[in-house]
Amino acid sequence: MKDDIEIKIGSTIYNRINASRMTETERQAAINAMHNAELIVDAIVWVTKKIEQFGARLFLKPSPKH
């Protein structure tokens, strides 16, 4: 699972965290914070897309055929 998250977020960020001078506990806290932030962003994007889809259906007007 760790590799999947690293691929999704980007290995550059993980390389910077691993290269920094910090304890293993701090490193894990940083990785968890990044993961939580990504989940929040994914949720916001999902809600935004659902609102756009709902608005498109709600305000869709049938066009007259010529």
N, C-alpha and C positions, 0 to 999 in steps of 0.2 A: 504494500500500500504506500509505503514511503516513496518508492520510485515513481508511482503514478502521480503523486502530488508534486514531486519535483519536476516531472515532465510537464505537468499542467501549468504550474506557476512559472517555471523557467529555471534552468540550472544556474544562471548567472547570479540570481539572488541567493540561492543556496550556497554557491561557492563563496560569496561574500560573507554569509553568516558563518560558514565553516572556517574561513580564513581569519575571522576576527578573534580577538583575544577575549574570551569569556568562558565561564564555567559551562559544563554540560547542562546544568539546570537552566541557566540563562539562555543557552542555545536552543533548548527544547521549548522554552517559553516564547522565544522569538519565532520559531517555526509554528507553534500553535497559534500565536497572534496573527501570523500571515494567513494561516489556514482559516481562522475565524473571519478575518477581513474578507477573504475571497468568498466565503459562504454568504456573507452579508451582501456583497456586491452582486453575486449571482442571484440572490433573492430579489434585490431591487430591480435588476434587469428583467427578471421573469415577471414581476408585477407590472413593470412598465409596458412590456410587450402584451400582457393580457389586457391592460387598460386600452392600449391602442387597438387591439383586436375587437374588444367590446365596443369601443367608440366607432370603429369602422362599420360594424354590424348595425349599431344603433342608428347611425346617421346616414346609412346607405339609402339612397333614394332610387327608385326604379326609373330608368331613363325611358322616355317615349320612343317607340320604334317608328322609324320613318318609312 
